[in-house]
Amino acid sequence: MRVVVADTGPLRYLPQIGEIELLPRLFDKIFIPSIVSDELRHPSAPESVRTWIDSKPGWLEISVAGPSDDPSLNTLDPGEKAAIALGLSLSADLLLIDDRRGAAVARRKGLEVIGTLGVLDLGARRGMVDLNKAIARLRATNFRRREELFDALLKRHGRD
């Protein structure tokens, strides 16, 4: 079983676009630090995200990440910092994170990283998602992205 840890980003956007069920189809279990759970429940989170985390699926495990005194994590937000620390403590095979700075730090620490687009890419490669529809729904959210990444992903899968 691959050990997969997630930060807030993918768990915020996949429920919004109706693709959260990709995660248990791609991975047996996802671990998140408790602070990520708190961020997903925050009143500023979309209602669909709060509803999803309140009915926590069995494949999602909330863990307490111990404090990290690693100075390379100090510039990250608390959720990213905790997700990377949890990933390192669990010797995770994969970290799901959208933040570019957080992803760069995680890679320097030896973690394999993909974000929301990477999850959609994996799902599309396995025929589990209609990529055109998923990307259209993601574009309708406040997901921060470079349009050329969306275009490249659609082109890679032969869709425009």
GISUL-V609571 format. One record per residue. N is the residue number from 0. D_LAST is the distance of its C-alpha to the last C-alpha in Angstrom with 1 decimal. Layout:
{{N | D_LAST} {N | D_LAST}}
//
This chain:
{{0 | 34.7} {1 | 32.4} {2 | 33.5} {3 | 30.7} {4 | 31.4} {5 | 29.1} {6 | 29.3} {7 | 28.6} {8 | 25.0} {9 | 23.1} {10 | 25.8} {11 | 25.3} {12 | 21.5} {13 | 21.0} {14 | 23.6} {15 | 22.2} {16 | 18.8} {17 | 20.7} {18 | 19.8} {19 | 23.2} {20 | 24.2} {21 | 21.9} {22 | 24.6} {23 | 27.5} {24 | 25.4} {25 | 24.5} {26 | 27.9} {27 | 31.4} {28 | 32.4} {29 | 31.3} {30 | 34.0} {31 | 34.0} {32 | 36.8} {33 | 38.6} {34 | 37.6} {35 | 33.9} {36 | 35.1} {37 | 37.0} {38 | 34.0} {39 | 32.0} {40 | 35.0} {41 | 35.5} {42 | 35.8} {43 | 33.0} {44 | 30.5} {45 | 28.5} {46 | 30.6} {47 | 28.1} {48 | 28.5} {49 | 32.3} {50 | 32.5} {51 | 30.6} {52 | 32.8} {53 | 35.9} {54 | 35.4} {55 | 34.8} {56 | 33.6} {57 | 35.8} {58 | 33.3} {59 | 33.4} {60 | 36.5} {61 | 37.7} {62 | 39.9} {63 | 42.1} {64 | 41.2} {65 | 44.3} {66 | 44.6} {67 | 43.4} {68 | 45.4} {69 | 42.9} {70 | 42.7} {71 | 39.2} {72 | 38.0} {73 | 39.9} {74 | 37.1} {75 | 34.7} {76 | 34.8} {77 | 36.9} {78 | 34.1} {79 | 32.5} {80 | 36.0} {81 | 37.0} {82 | 33.9} {83 | 34.4} {84 | 38.1} {85 | 37.6} {86 | 35.2} {87 | 37.8} {88 | 40.6} {89 | 38.9} {90 | 37.8} {91 | 34.3} {92 | 31.9} {93 | 28.9} {94 | 28.5} {95 | 25.7} {96 | 25.5} {97 | 23.1} {98 | 25.6} {99 | 25.2} {100 | 29.0} {101 | 29.8} {102 | 27.4} {103 | 29.0} {104 | 32.5} {105 | 31.6} {106 | 30.4} {107 | 33.6} {108 | 35.5} {109 | 34.1} {110 | 31.7} {111 | 28.3} {112 | 25.7} {113 | 22.3} {114 | 21.0} {115 | 18.9} {116 | 15.6} {117 | 17.6} {118 | 18.7} {119 | 15.3} {120 | 14.4} {121 | 17.7} {122 | 17.3} {123 | 14.0} {124 | 15.8} {125 | 18.6} {126 | 16.8} {127 | 18.1} {128 | 15.2} {129 | 12.3} {130 | 10.0} {131 | 7.7} {132 | 11.2} {133 | 12.8} {134 | 10.6} {135 | 11.1} {136 | 14.8} {137 | 15.1} {138 | 14.1} {139 | 16.9} {140 | 19.4} {141 | 21.3} {142 | 19.5} {143 | 20.0} {144 | 17.1} {145 | 15.8} {146 | 12.4} {147 | 11.8} {148 | 12.4} {149 | 9.6} {150 | 7.2} {151 | 9.1} {152 | 9.2} {153 | 5.7} {154 | 6.0} {155 | 9.4} {156 | 8.7} {157 | 6.9} {158 | 3.8} {159 | 0.0}}
//
